């Protein structure tokens, strides 16, 4: 019977868990999508580059969505059991509230392994790749940005203006080029389209111009030569191309094993070790806090006698978000050397854990007098009877 109950509980938890995880990640991505699309396209990148940049944010948002998914998945599943009086039936066959924790804690274990893989190894690489892609978009194929519809100096003697930039700066539309020579001659090139190719072995690049005109103005004699062309290759020398930095300058780009090595390296300064320790403790807190969430979810899932209020779920979500923000703030304090890295992570972690377990024990002991009833009674006393 117990195995059947475990499968039943698991089947109830999975749909809201997966749905919440996907929705939370999608909402966070959509918030950044418009900003990133606008930035990348304005800098000459294409839509595929914008989505590649956006894809590197997925691990970061998954790391936040996993605990939210677990909390709301367990809470919605057990709230349904409570409203249908199925929890009373479970209690009637002699199973305690502690038994209800088995399946959620099994989910927490699996998600903890997923979380440590994300925050410890996948996310650091995605953070570095995100910064690298933005660097490449800003610098383009010229080594610096060439905004659309703006004059820009490629070198001391070449000025360019384009109406539209595509394919990461390799394809240009409505091109204007002004090239000055040492003797004062000015060359003006207009082209409908152009493609840029660069030599891998050197600084030279070639602009392949199509469907345009070439005007040569000799200022000393006043002579002007003009010709039209279907295709024209213009070689030019690129400026010194900037090289993106190596991974690890930013602490968030270090994997967990790399941070652990720095943390215990006696040859490094205390500040460098504290930087690494702040990241290690934050990532461990992100992982281990998952084991507290089933206690909180089950405690807040039961709406109480003659009530269908969602206040318990809202309160549980707010409690976790507040804890997560405090944990992030503690990481910054530890990283900046304003507080010891371990205490600023351990204190809120233990306080949150004690609250979660205490609420679960309260719900297990007093049955129908659920924590959400206490919260509702508090708000009614403070703000009147209109509170749900």
LUMBAGU-5040 format. One record per atom (N, C-alpha, C, CB): y, x, z. Coordinates in steps of 0.2 Angstrom, whole numbers, plus 2048, in hexadecimal, padded with zeros to 3 digits. Glycine has a CB too. Layout:
N
YXZ ...
//
This chain:
388
7FA804800 800800800 806804800 8007FB806 80680A804 80C80E804 80E8117FE 80B81380A 8098137FA 80A8167F3 80D8117EF 8048197F0 80B80B7EF 80E8057EB 8158047ED 80A7FF7EC 8178047F4 81D8047F6 82280A7F4 81E8037FE 81F8107F4 8238157F2 8258157EA 81F81C7F3 8208137E6 8218127DF 82780C7DE 81B8107DB 8268077E2 82B8017E1 8328047E3 8297FC7E6 8328077E9 83980A7EB 83C80F7E5 83880E7F1 8378137E2 83A8187DD 83C8147D7 83481D7DB 83880F7D5 83B80B7CF 8418077D0 8358067CD 8438067D6 8498037D8 84F8087D8 8497FF7DF 84D80E7DA 8538137DB 8558167D4 8508197DF 8508177CF 85181B7C9 8568187C5 84A81B7C5 8568117C3 85B80E7BF 86280F7C1 85A8077BD 86480D7C7 86B80E7C9 86D8167CA 86C80B7D0 86881A7CC 8698217CC 86B8247C6 8638257CF 8678237C1 8688267BA 86F8237B7 8628247B5 87081C7B8 8758197B5 87C81B7B8 8758117B6 87C81C7BF 88281F7C2 8838267C0 88181E7CA 87E82A7BF 87F8317BD 8828317B7 8788357BE 87F82E7B2 88282E7AB 88982B7AA 87D82A7A6 88A8257AE 8918227AD 8968277B1 89181C7B1 89582A7B6 89A82E7BA 89B8347B6 8978307C1 8968377B2 89783D7AE 89B83B7A8 8908407AC 89A8357A5 89D83379F 8A48327A0 89A82D79C 8A682E7A6 8AD82D7A8 8B18337A9 8AD8297AE 8AE8387AC 8B183E7AD 8B38427A7 8AE8437B2 8AE8427A2 8AE84579C 8B4841797 8A8845798 8B483B798 8B9837794 8C0838796 8B782F794 8C183979D 8C783B79F 8CA84179C 8C783C7A7 8C684679B 8C884D798 8C884D790 8C385279B 8C484878D 8C3848786 8C9848782 8BE843784 8CE843784 8D4842780 8D8849781 8D883C783 8D984B787 8DD851788 8DA857784 8DD85378F 8D3858784 8D085E780 8D185D779 8C985F783 8CF857776 8D085676F 8D785776D 8CE84F76E 8DC855770 8E385676E 8E485D76E 8E7852773 8E2861773 8E4868774 8E086C76E 8E286B77A 8DA86B76D 8D686F768 8D886E761 8CE86D769 8D986775F 8DB866759 8E2868757 8DB85E758 8E786875C 8EE86A75B 8EE87275A 8F2868761 8E987575D 8E887D75C 8E487F756 8E5880762 8E287A752 8DF87B74C 8D787B74C 8E188274A 8D4879752 8CD878753 8CB872750 8CB87975A 8C587174F 8C286B74C 8BF867751 8BD86C746 8BC861750 8BA85C755 8B385F758 8B8855751 8AF863754 8A9865756 8AB86B75C 8A5869751 8B086F75B 8B2873760 8B4870766 8B787875D 8B886A765 8BA86676B 8B486476F 8BF861769 8AF86176C 8A985F76F 8A5864773 8A585A76B 8A586A76F 8A2870772 8A5872779 8A287676D 8AC872779 8B087377F 8AE86E784 8B787377E 8AE868782 8AD862787 8A686378A 8AE85B783 8A1865785 89A865788 89986A78D 896867782 89D86F78E 89D874793 89F87279A 8A187B791 8A286C79A 8A48687A0 89F8647A3 8AB86479F 89986379F 89485E7A1 8918617A8 88F85E79C 88F8677A8 88C86A7AF 8908687B5 88A8717AE 8978697B4 89B8687BA 89B8617BC 8A286B7B8 89B85D7B7 89C8557B9 8958537BB 89E8517B2 88F8567B8 8898547BB 8888567C2 8838577B7 88B85C7C4 88A85E7CB 88E8597D0 88D8657CC 8938567CD 8968517D1 89384A7D1 89E8507CF 8908497CB 88D8427CA 8868417CD 88C8417C3 8828477CE 87B8477D1 87C8447D8 87884E7D2 8808467DD 8808437E4 88383C7E3 8848477E8 88783A7DF 88A8337DE 88482F7DC 8908337DA 8808317D7 87B82D7D4 87582C7DA 8788317CF 8748317DE 86F8317E3 87182C7E8 86D8377E6 87782C7EA 87A8287F0 87A8217ED 88182A7F1 87D81F7E7 87D8187E5 8778167E3 8838187DF 87281A7E0 86C8187DE 8688157E4 86881E7DB 8678197E9 8648177EF 8678117F3 86381D7F4 86E8117F3 87180C7F6 8708057F2 87980D7F6 8718057EC 8707FF7E8 8697FD7E8 8728007E0 8648017E8 85D7FF7E9 85B7FC7F0 8588057E8 85E7FF7F5 85C7FC7FC 8607F77FD 85D802801 8667F67FA 86A7F07FB 8677EA7F8 8717F17F8 8647EB7F3 8607E57F0 85A7E37F4 85D7E77E9 8577E87F7 8517E77FB 8547E3801 84E7ED7FE 8597E5804 85C7E180A 85E7DA808 8627E580D 8617D9803 8647D2801 85E7CE800 8687D37FB 8587D17FD 8527CD7FC 84D7CC802 84F7CF7F6 8507CF807 84C7CF80E 8457D380D 84A7C8810 8457D7808 83F7DB807 83F7E180D 83F7DE800 8447E380F 8447E8815 8417E581B 84B7EB816 8427DE81C 83F7DB822 8387DB821 8427D4823 8367DA81B 82E7D9819 82B7E081A 82D7D7812 82F7E6818 82C7EC81A 82C7EE821 8317F2816 8317EB825 8317EC82C 82B7E882F 8377EA82F 82A7E282C 8247DE82F 81D7E182E 8257D782B 81C7E582A 8157E8829 8157EF82D 8147EA822 81A7F0831 81A7F6836 81D7FC833 8137F7838 8207FC82E 82480282B 82B80382E 823802823 82C809830 83380A833 83880B82E 83380F839 83E80B831 84480D82C 84381582A 84B80D830 84081982E 83F82082C 83A820825 83C824831 83681B825 83181B81F 83581A818 82C816820 83B816819 83F815813 84281B810 844810815 842821814 846827812 84182B80E 84882B818 83B82A80E 83682E80A 83882F803 82F82C80B 8388297FF 83A82A7F8 84182C7F7 8398237F5 84682A7FA 84D82D7F9 84D8347FA 85282A7FD 8498377FF 84983E801 8468427FB 84783F807 84083F7F8 83D8427F3 8428437ED 83783E7F1 84683D7EB 84B83E7E6 8508437E8 84E8377E5 8528437EE 8578487F0 8548507EF 8598477F7 84E8517F0 84B8577EF 84B8597E8 8448577F2 8498557E3 8498567DC 8508577DA 8468517D8 8558537DC 85C8547DA 85F85A7DD 86084E7DC 85D85C7E3 85F8627E6 85E8687E2 85D8637ED 8578687DF 85586E7DB 85986E7D4 84E86D7D9 85B8687D1 85F8677CB 86686A7CD 85F8607C9 8698687D3 86F86A7D4 8708717D5 8728667DB 86C8747D9 86C87C7DA 86B87F7D3 86787E7DF 86887C7CE 86787F7C8 86E87F7C4 86187C7C3 8718797C5 8778787C1 87D87C7C4 8798707C2 87E87B7CB 88487E7CE 8838867CF 88687B7D4 87C8887CF 87B88F7D0 87A8937CA 8758907D4 8788907C4 8778947BE 87A8917B8 86F8957BE 87988B7B7 87C8887B1 8838877B1 8798817B0 8868847B6 88D8837B6 89188A7B5 88F8807BC 89088F7B9 8948957B8 8948987B1 89189B7BC 88E8977AD 88E8997A6 8938947A2 8878997A3 89288E7A3 8968897A0 89E88A7A1 8948827A1 8A088C7A7 8A788D7A9 8A98937A4 8A888E7B0 8A58987A4 8A789E7A0 8A889C799 8A38A37A1 8A3898796 8A389678F 8A989178E 89C89378D 8AB88D792 8B0889791 8B788D791 8B1884798 8B8892795 8BE896795 8BE89A78E 8BE89A79B 8B889C78C 8B88A0786 8B989C780 8B18A3785 8B789677F 8B889277A 8C089077A 8B488B77A 8C388F77F 8CA88D77F 8CE89377D 8CC88B787 8CC89977F 8CF89F77D 8CF8A0776 8CC8A6781 8C989F773 8C889F76B 8CD89A768 8C189F769 8CD89476B 8D188F767 8D8891768 8D088876B 8DB89476D 8E289676E 8E389C769 8E3898775 8DF8A0768 8E08A6764 8DE8A575D 8DD8AC767 8DA8A175B 8D88A0754 8D68A6751 8DE89D751 8D68A674A 8D38AB746 8D88B1745 8D18A973F 8DF8AF747 8E48B4746 8E58B874D 8EA8B1745 8E28B6752 8E38BA758 8E88B775D 8E48C1757 8EB8B175A 8F08AD75E 8F08A775A 8F78B175E 8F38A275E 8F389B75B 8F989A756 8F5896761 8F7897751 8FC89574B 8FC88D74B 8F9898744 90188A74F 90288374F 903880748 907881754 90187A747 903877741 90A875740 8FE870740 90D87673A 914874739 91987873D 91586D73B 91787E73E 91B883741 91B88A73E 91A884749 92188D73D 92189473B 91E899740 928896739 91A89D73D 9178A2742 9178A973E 9108A0744 9188AE742 9188B573F 9118B8740 91D8BA743 90D8B973A 9078BC73B 9088C473C 9038BB734 90D8C7739 90E8CE73A 9168CF739 90A8D2736 9188D5739 91F8D6738 9228D4731 9218DD739 91D8D372C 91F8D2725 91C8CB723 91D8D7721 9188C8727 9158C1724 9178BC729 90D8C2724 9198B6726 91B8B072A 9178AB727 9228AE729 9148A672B 90F8A1728 91189A72B 9088A272A 910895727 91188E72A 90C88A726 91888B729 90888672A 903881727 90487A72A 8FC884729 902875726 90386E728 8FD86C72C 90486A722 8F786E72A 8F186C72E 8EC87272F 8EE86672A 8E9873734 8E4878736 8DD875738 8E787D73B 8D8877735 8D1874736 8CC87A737 8CF86F730 8C6878739 8C187D739 8C388373D 8BE87F732 8C5882743 8C7887748 8CC88C745 8C188B74A 8D088A740 8D588E73D 8D3891737 8D7893742 8CD890734 8CB89372E 8CD88F728 8C489472E 8CF889729 8D1885723 8D8883724 8CC87F722 8DD88471F 8E4882720 8E687E71A 8E8888720 8EA87971B 8ED875716 8F5876716 8EB86D717 8F7875710 8FF87670E 90187C712 90286F711 90088270F 901888711 90888B70E 8FB88D710 90C88E713 912891711 911898713 91888E713 91289D70F 9128A4711 9188A870E 90B8A870F 91B8AC713 9218B0711 91F8B7713 9278AE714 91E8BC70D 91C8C370E 9228C770C 9168C470B 9258CB711 92A8D070F 9288D770E 9308D0714 92A8DA709 9288E1707 92E8E670A 9278E2700 92C8EC70B 9318F170D 9378F2709 92E8F870E 9378F1702 93C8F16FE 9418EB6FD 93A8F36F7 93F8E6701 9438E0702 9418DB6FE 94A8E26FF 93B8DC6FA 9388D66F6 9358D16FA 9338D96F1 9368CB6F9 9348C56FD 92F8C16F8 9398C06FF 9288C16FB 9238BD6F7 9228B66FB 91D8C16F7 9238B16F7 9218AA6FA 91B8A76F7 9288A66FA 9178A56FB 9118A26F8 91089B6FB 90A8A66FA 90F8966F7 90D88F6F9 90688D6F6 91388A6F6 90288A6FB 8FC8886F9 8FA8826FC 8F788E6FA 8F687E6F8 8F48776FB 8EE878700 8F18736F5 8EA87D6FF 8E487F703 8E3886704 8DE87B701 8E088870A 8DF88F70B 8D9890710 8E589370D 8D589570F 8D0896713 8D089D716 8C8895710 8CF89F71C 8D08A571F 8C98A8720 8D48A5725 8C88AF71E 8C28B2720 8C48B9722 8BD8B371A 8C08BC727 8C28C272A 8BC8C7729 8C48C1732 8BE8CD729 8B98D3728 8B68D472F 8BC8D9725 8AF8D4730 8AC8D6737 8AD8DD738 8A58D4737 8AE8E1733 8AE8E8735 8B58EB736 8AB8EC72F 8BA8E7735 8C18E9736 8C68E4737 8C38ED72F 8CD8E6737 8D28E1739 8D48DD733 8D88E473C 8D18DE72D 8D48DB727 8D18D4726 8D28DF720 8D58CF723 8D48C8722 8D68C771B 8D78C4727 8D38C1718 8D58BF712 8D68B8712 8CF8C170D 8DC8B670F 8DE8AF70E 8DC8AD707 8E58AE710 8D88A8706 8D68A6700 8DA8A06FE 8CE8A46FF 8DF8A06FA 8E489B6F9 8E28976F3 8EB89E6F8 8E38906F3 8E188C6ED 8E78886EB 8DB8886EF 8E88876E4 8EC8826E2 8F48836E4 8EA87B6E3 8F78886E2 8FD88A6E5 90288E6E0 8FD88D6EB 9078916E3 90C8946DF 90E89B6E3 9128906DD 90F8A06DF 9118A66E2 9188A86DF 90C8AC6E0 91D8A96E3 9248AB6E1 9268B16E4 9298A56E4 9288B66E0 92A8BD6E2 9328BD6E0 9268C26DE 9358BF6E6 93D8BF6E6 93F8C66E7 9408BA6EA 9428C96E2 9448D06E3 94C8D06E5 9438D56DD 94D8D16EC 9548D06EE 9598D56EB 9548D16F6 9568DB6E9 95B8E06E7 95D8DF6DF 9588E76E7 9598DC6DB 95B8DA6D4 95C8D36D3 9558DC6D0 95A8CF6D8 95B8C76D7 9568C46D3 9628C66D5 9518C86D0 94C8C56CC 9478C16D0 9488CB6C8 9448BC6CD 93F8B86D0 93A8B76CB 9428B16D2 9348B86CD 92D8B76C9 9298B16CD 9298BD6C8 9278AD6C9 9238A76CC 91D8A66C7 9288A16CC 9178A56CB 9118A36C7 90D89E6CB 90D8A96C6 90989A6C8 9058956CB 8FE8986CB 90588E6C8 8FA8966D0 8F38986D0 8EE8936D2 8F289F6D5 8E88936D0 8E388F6D3 8DF8926D9 8DE88E6CD 8DF8996D9 8DC89C6DF 8DF8A36DF 8D489D6DE 8E08A56E5 8E38AC6E6 8E18AF6ED 8EB8AB6E6 8DF8B56ED 8DD8B86F3 8E28BD6F6 8D68BC6F2 8E48BB6FC 8E98BF6FF 8E68C3705 8EF8BB701 8E58CA704 8E38CE70A 8E98CF70F 8DF8D4708 8E78CF715 8EC8D171A 8E98D4720 8F18CB71C 8ED8D8724 8EA8DB72A 8EB8D6730 8ED8E272B 8E68D5734 8E78D173A 8EA8D5740 8E08CE73C 8EE8D2744 8F08D574A 8EA8D774F 8F58D174E 8EB8DB754 8E68DD758 8E38D675C 8E98E275E 8DD8D575A 8DA8CF75D 8D88D0764 8D38CE759 8DA8CB769 8D98CC770 8D18CA771 8DD8C7774 8CF8CD776 8C88CC777 8C78C977E 8C48D3778 8C38C477E 8C28C0784 8BF8C478A 8BE8B9783 8C18C3790 8BE8C7795 8B78C6797 8C28C579C 8B48CA79A 8AD8C979C 8AC8C47A1 8AA8D079E 8A68C27A2 8A48BC7A7 8A48BF7AE 89E8B97A5 8A78BC7B3 8A78BE7BA 8AD8BF7BD 8A28C47BA 8B38BF7B9 8B98C07BB 8BB8BA7C0 8BF8C17B6 8BA8B47BD 8BA8AE7C1 8B48AD7C6 8BC8A87BD 8B58AC7CC 8AF8AB7D1 8AB8A67CF 8B28AA7D8 8AE8A07CB 8AA89B7CA 8A589C7C4 8AE8957C8 8A68A27C1 8A18A47BB 89B8A87BD 8A58A87B6 89B8A97C4 8958AD7C6 8908A97C8 8988B27CC 88A8AB7C6 8848A77C8 8828A87D0 87E8A97C4 87E8A47D2 87D8A47D9 87A8AB7DC 87889F7DB 8758AE7D8 8728B47D9 8778BA7D9 86C8B67D5 87C8B97D4 8818BE7D4 8868BE7DA 8858BE7CD 8878B87DC 88C8B77E2 8888BA7E8 88E8B07E3 8828B97E9 87E8BB7EF 87E8C37EF 8778B87EE 87D8C67E9 87E8CD7E9 8848D07EB 87C8D07E2 88A8CD7E9 8918CF7EB 8928CD7F2 8968CB7E7 88F8C87F5 8908C67FC 88D8CB801 88D8BF7FD 8888CE7FF 8848D3803 8858DA802 87D8D1804 88A8DB7FD 88B8E27FA 8908E67FF 88D8E27F3 88D8EB803 8928EE808 8978F2804 88E8F280C 8968F47FE 89B8F87FB 8A18F47F8 8988FC7F5 8A18EE7F9 8A78EA7F7 8AB8E87FD 8A48E37F3 8B18E67FB 8B68E5800 8B48DE804 8BD8E47FE 8B78DD80A 8B68D680D 8B88D0809 8B98D6814 8BE8D1806 8C18CC802 8BC8CA7FC 8C78CE7FF 8B98CF7F9 8B58CE7F3 8AE8CA7F6 8B38D47EF 8AC8CC7FB 8A68C97FE 8A78C2800 8A38CD804 8AD8C1803 8AF8BA805 8B08B57FF 8B68BA809 8B38B87F9 8B38B47F3 8AC8B27F1 8B68B87EE 8A78B67F1 8A18B47EF 89E8AF7F4 89C8BA7EE 89F8B17FB 89C8AD800 89E8A57FF 89D8AF807 8A58A57FE 8A889E7FD 8A489A7F8 8AF89E7FC 8A289D7F2 89F89A7ED 8988987EF 89F89E7E7 89489D7F2 88D89C7F4 88D8967F9 88B8A27F7 8918967FE 890891803 89288A800 895892809 89788A7FB 8998837F8 8938817F4 89F8847F4 8908857F0 88A8837EC 8848817F0 8888887E7 8838847F6 87E8827FA 87F87B7FD 87C887800 88587A7FF 887874802 88786E7FD 88F874805 88986F7F7 88886A7F2 8808687F1 88A86D7EB 87C86D7F2 87586C7F1 8728687F7 8718727F0 87386B7FD 870868803 873862805 87186D809 879860804 87C85A806 878854803 883859804 8748557FD 8708507FA 86B84D7FF 86C8527F4 869851804 86484E809 86784A80E 86085480C 86D84A80F 871845813 87283E810 877848816 87383E80A 875838806 870832807 87683A7FF 869833807 86582E808 86682A80F 85D830807 86782E814 86982B81B 86F82781A 86A831820 874829817 87A825816 87981F812 88082A813 87682080C 87581A808 87181580B 87181D802 86B81680E 867811812 86B80E817 860814814 86F81281B 87380F821 87880A81E 876814825 87B80C818 880807816 87E802811 88680C813 87880280F 8757FD80A 8747F680D 86E800808 8737F6813 8717EF816 8787EC818 86D7F081D 87A7E6815 8807E3815 8817E081C 8817DE810 87C7DE820 87D7DB826 87B7D3825 8847DC829 87B7D082B 8797C982B 87E7C5828 8797C7833 87C7C0823 8807BB820 8867BF81C 8837B6824 8847C4819 88A7C8815 8877CB80F 88D7CD81A 88B7CB80A 8897CE803 88E7D3802 8887C97FE 8927D6807 8987DA806 8957E1803 89B7DB80C 89A7E47FE 8997EA7FB 89C7F07FF 89B7EA7F4 89F7EE805 8A37F2809 89F7F980B 8A67EF80F 8997F880C 8957FE80E 894803809 88E7FB811 893800803 8928057FD 8998097FC 8908017F7 89E8057FC 8A58087FB 8A680D800 8AA8037FB 8A580B807 8A681080C 8A281680B 8A480D813 89B816809 89781B808 89A820803 890819806 89C81D7FD 89F8217F8 8A58257FA 8A081C7F2 8A98217FD 8AF825800 8AE82A804 8B481F803 8A9829809 8A782F80E 8A583580A 8A282C812 8A1834805 89E83A801 8A483D7FD 8998387FC 8A88397FA 8AE83C7F6 8B28407FB 8B28377F2 8B483D801 8B8841805 8B5847808 8BA83D80C 8AE847809 8AB84D80B 8AB852806 8A384C80D 8AA8507FF 8AA8557FA 8B18587F9 8A88517F3 8B68557FA 8BD8587F9 8BE85D7FF 8C28527F9 8BC85B805 8BD86080A 8B9866809 8BA85C811 8B3865806 8AE86B805 8B286F7FF 8A8869802 8B586C7FA 8B88707F5 8BE8747F8 8BB86B7EF 8C28707FD 8C8873800 8C5879804 8CB86E804 8C0879807 8BD87E80B 8BB884807 8B787C80F 8B8883801 8B78887FD 8BD88C7FB 8B38867F6 8C38887F9 8C988C7F7 8CC8907FD 8CE8877F5 8CB88D803 8CD891809 8CA89780A 8CD88C80F 8C3897809 8BF89D80A 8C08A2804 8B889B80A 8C189F7FE 8C28A47F9 8C98A77F9 8C28A07F2 8CE8A47FC 8D58A77FD 8D58AB803 8DA8A27FD 8D08AB807 8D08AF80D 8D48AC813 8D38B680C 8D58A5812 8D98A2818 8D48A081D 8DD89C815 8CE8A081C 8C989E821 8C28A1820 8C8896822 8BE8A2825 8B78A5824 8B38A081F 8B48A682A 8B08A281A 8AD89E815 8A7899818 8AA8A2810 8A389C81D 89E898820 8A0892824 89989D824 8A4893829 8A688E82D 8AA88882A 8AB890833 8AE88A825 8B2884821 8AD88081D 8B788781D 8A788381B 8A287F818 89D87B81C 89E883813 89B87F822 89687D826 89987782B 89488282B 89F87782D 8A2872831 8A286B82E 8A9874833 8A586A828 8A5864825 89E861823 8A986381F 89A866821 89386581F 88F862825 88F86B81C 88F86582B 88C862831 88F85C833 88C867836 89585B833 899855835 89684F830 8A0855835 89685082A 89484B825 88D849826 89584D81E 88984E828 88284D829 88084982F 87E854829 88484B834 88384783B 88584083A 88784B840 88B83F836 88D838835 888834831 894838831 88583782C 880834828 87A83282C 87E838822 877837830 871835834 873830839 86E83C837 87883183D 87A82C842 87B82583F 88182E845 87E824839 87E81D836 87781B835 88281E830 87381F833 86C81D831 86881B838 86882282E 86981F83D 86681D843 869817846 867823848 86F816845 872810848 86F80A844 87A810846 86F80A83D 86C80583A 86580383B 86C806832 86180983D 85A80883E 859805845 85680F83E 85E80684A 85D804851 85F7FD851 861808855 8657FB84E 8687F484F 8667EF84A 86F7F5850 8627F1845 8607EC840 8667E983C 85C7E7843 8677E383E 86C7DF83A 8737E183B 86B7D783C 8747E4841 87B7E7842 87C7ED83E 87C7E884A 87D7ED838 87D7F3833 8847F6834 87C7F182C 8857FC832 88B800832 8907FC82E 88A807830 88E7F9829 8937F6825 8977F0828 8907F381E 8937ED82D 8957E7831 89B7EA836 8907E4835 8997F0838 89E7F383D 8A57F5839 89B7F9840 8A47F7833 8AA7F982F 8AE7F382D 8A87FD829 8AA7EE82B 8AD7E782A 8B17E4830 8A87E2827 8AE7E5835 8B17E283B 8B77E683D 8AC7E2841 8B77ED83C 8BD7F183D 8C37EF839 8BB7F883C 8C17EE832 8C77EC82E 8C97E582F 8C57ED827 8C57E1831 8C77DA832 8CC7DA838 8C27D5834 8CA7DE83D 8CF7DF843 8D57E2842 8CB7E3849 8D57E683D 8DC7EA83B 8E07E6836 8DA7F1838 8DD7E3831 8E07E082B 8DF7D982A 8DE7E4825 8DC7D682F 8DB7CE82E 8D57CC82B 8E17CB82A 8D37C682B 8CD7C3829 8CC7C3822 8CC7BC82C 8D17C581E 8D07C5816 8CB7CB814 8D67C5813 8CA7D0818 8C67D5816 8BF7D3815 8C67DB81C 8BC7D5810 8B57D380E 8B07D5813 8B37D5807 
//
